[in-house]
Amino acid sequence: MTYEQIVEMVRKVFEFADARNIYEHIAFQVNVEGEGEGIFYFEVADRQCVIEPYDYYDRDGLIRTTGKVLSDICHQKCTLRSCIENGKFRFEGDVRKLELCLGNIKLSYLK
């Protein structure tokens, strides 16, 4: 899977995600390691999720994972929480904002 395919896949899942219960700005940079290596950001602004293929310097956290893990999440083979607990999804930053996302964003998964 290429970097562009990974970003597009994640964008499709988060584009229509339900973030209406998040009333603050949240931004995480995602570093994809290995196949499809690259950087994109995930942002919640105005209660909507945005995925863009750029660095985010004033971020609340940094996520490191692989394209395979992102694909598994997007295809509902695992959850974000289980990936964090298993070390497949490493996070550095504001844990409160990560928990806010985990508990309040409902995704529209790929089939």
C-alpha positions as CSV (number, residue, x, y, z in Angstrom):
1,M,0.0,0.0,0.0
2,T,1.4,3.4,-0.9
3,Y,1.4,6.5,1.4
4,E,-1.3,8.1,-0.8
5,Q,-3.5,5.0,-0.5
6,I,-3.1,5.0,3.3
7,V,-4.1,8.6,3.6
8,E,-7.1,8.2,1.4
9,M,-8.2,5.1,3.3
10,V,-8.0,6.8,6.6
11,R,-9.7,9.9,5.2
12,K,-12.7,7.8,4.0
13,V,-13.2,6.3,7.5
14,F,-12.8,9.6,9.4
15,E,-14.5,11.9,6.8
16,F,-18.0,11.1,8.0
17,A,-17.1,10.1,11.6
18,D,-19.4,11.4,14.3
19,A,-17.4,13.8,16.4
20,R,-20.3,16.0,17.5
21,N,-19.5,15.3,21.2
22,I,-16.1,16.9,21.0
23,Y,-16.2,20.6,21.6
24,E,-12.5,21.4,21.6
25,H,-9.7,21.4,19.0
26,I,-7.6,18.3,18.8
27,A,-4.7,17.6,16.4
28,F,-2.5,14.6,16.2
29,Q,0.3,13.9,13.7
30,V,0.5,10.3,12.5
31,N,3.8,8.9,11.4
32,V,3.4,5.9,9.2
33,E,6.4,3.6,9.4
34,G,7.5,0.8,7.0
35,E,5.5,0.2,3.8
36,G,3.7,3.4,2.7
37,E,5.9,5.5,5.1
38,G,4.9,9.1,5.5
39,I,3.2,11.7,7.7
40,F,-0.3,13.0,7.9
41,Y,-2.4,14.7,10.5
42,F,-5.8,14.0,12.2
43,E,-7.7,17.0,13.4
44,V,-11.0,17.6,15.1
45,A,-12.2,21.1,14.5
46,D,-15.8,22.4,14.7
47,R,-16.9,18.9,15.7
48,Q,-15.7,17.4,12.5
49,C,-12.7,15.2,11.6
50,V,-10.1,16.2,9.1
51,I,-7.3,14.1,7.6
52,E,-4.6,15.9,5.6
53,P,-1.2,14.7,4.2
54,Y,1.0,17.3,6.1
55,D,3.0,17.7,9.2
56,Y,1.3,19.3,12.2
57,Y,3.8,21.2,14.3
58,D,1.5,22.6,17.0
59,R,-0.1,19.2,17.7
60,D,-1.5,17.6,20.8
61,G,0.1,14.3,20.2
62,L,2.2,12.1,17.9
63,I,1.1,8.7,16.8
64,R,3.5,6.1,15.3
65,T,2.2,3.0,13.6
66,T,2.2,1.1,10.3
67,G,0.0,1.2,7.2
68,K,-1.1,-2.4,8.0
69,V,-2.4,-1.4,11.5
70,L,-4.2,1.6,10.0
71,S,-5.8,-0.7,7.4
72,D,-6.9,-3.2,10.1
73,I,-8.5,-0.3,12.1
74,C,-10.2,1.1,9.0
75,H,-11.6,-2.4,8.1
76,Q,-12.7,-3.0,11.7
77,K,-10.3,-5.9,12.2
78,C,-9.2,-4.2,15.5
79,T,-9.9,-1.1,17.5
80,L,-7.8,1.9,18.2
81,R,-7.8,1.0,21.8
82,S,-6.7,-2.6,21.3
83,C,-3.9,-1.4,19.1
84,I,-2.7,1.0,21.8
85,E,-2.9,-1.7,24.4
86,N,-0.9,-4.1,22.2
87,G,1.8,-1.6,21.3
88,K,0.9,-1.5,17.6
89,F,-0.2,2.2,17.9
90,R,2.3,4.2,19.9
91,F,1.3,7.6,21.3
92,E,3.2,10.5,22.8
93,G,1.4,13.6,24.0
94,D,-1.8,14.7,25.7
95,V,-3.4,11.4,26.8
96,R,-6.6,13.3,27.9
97,K,-7.2,14.4,24.3
98,L,-6.5,10.9,23.0
99,E,-9.0,9.5,25.4
100,L,-11.5,12.1,24.4
101,C,-11.2,10.9,20.8
102,L,-11.4,7.2,21.7
103,G,-14.5,7.7,23.7
104,N,-16.4,10.2,21.5
105,I,-15.7,9.6,17.9
106,K,-17.8,7.0,16.1
107,L,-16.2,5.9,12.9
108,S,-17.8,4.9,9.5
109,Y,-15.7,1.8,8.8
110,L,-14.8,0.5,5.4
111,K,-16.2,-2.8,4.2
